[in-house]
Amino acid sequence: MNRQLRIGVVLIGVVLLLMLASAVAWADPLKIGFVDLDRALRELPEAQAGATSLNKQIAAKQKEIEAKRQQVDAFQKTLEKDFPHLTNAQRQEREAQLQSMILNLQQFQRQAQDGLNYQRNQILKNIQDQLVKVVSRIGRAGHYTVILNDKSVLYVNGAIDITSQVVAAMAAKPASKVNGSK
């Protein structure tokens, strides 16, 4: 229900903006579209293939991390078992080795996570870039005025774009009025 309310508020805001925006917008009938990006990302073959590839990479990294963790655990158990028989110098050396192994494991985990996040972001960026192009093409071909998703406007017909008017109005005002000072 919260999502529907959010969509309703966005749609009402857009409709009011369109009514106030420009007389040119009234020349063509108002046509608004909506794209559920979450659903599109779930259903797109590119997204599914990207998720499958990423899941395989995650599984491989988890295996590597688990193997390294088992090495650390084995070394720690050996150290605990041998601890009473070691000299102080040997104890310090082995404890330093253990700490080094733990730090290396933690660093490997961070690097693996960073690498996987980067790949996930690249996959999403590529898909989102494609989606924006497709939505724009559909918007132009279908003579849509605006196409929205639940968070933003994806396409706007240039006839209702008032950016130039806003920029001109901002440029015409003295800097002190724009900044809110008197």
Residue pairs with C-beta under 8 A, 6 or more apart in sequence:
3 150
6 150
7 34
7 148
7 150
10 148
10 150
11 32
11 34
11 148
14 32
14 146
14 148
14 153
15 30
15 32
18 25
18 30
18 145
18 146
18 160
21 160
21 162
22 159
22 160
22 162
24 159
24 160
25 145
25 157
25 159
25 160
27 159
28 143
28 145
28 157
28 159
30 145
31 142
31 143
31 144
31 145
32 144
32 145
32 146
32 147
32 148
33 138
33 139
33 142
33 144
33 146
33 147
33 148
33 155
34 147
34 148
34 149
35 131
35 135
35 147
35 148
35 149
35 154
36 149
36 150
37 131
37 149
37 150
40 47
40 131
41 47
41 124
41 127
42 48
44 127
46 126
46 127
46 130
47 123
47 127
50 123
50 124
50 127
51 123
53 123
54 116
54 119
54 120
54 123
57 116
57 119
58 116
61 112
61 115
61 116
64 108
64 112
65 105
65 108
65 109
65 112
68 104
68 105
68 108
69 105
71 101
72 98
72 101
72 102
72 105
75 97
75 98
75 101
76 98
79 94
79 95
79 98
82 94
83 91
86 94
132 154
135 147
135 154
135 155
136 154
136 155
138 144
138 147
138 155
139 147
139 154
139 155
139 157
143 157
144 155
144 157
145 156
145 157
145 159
145 160
146 153
146 155
146 156
146 157
146 160
147 153
147 154
147 155
148 154
170 178
176 182
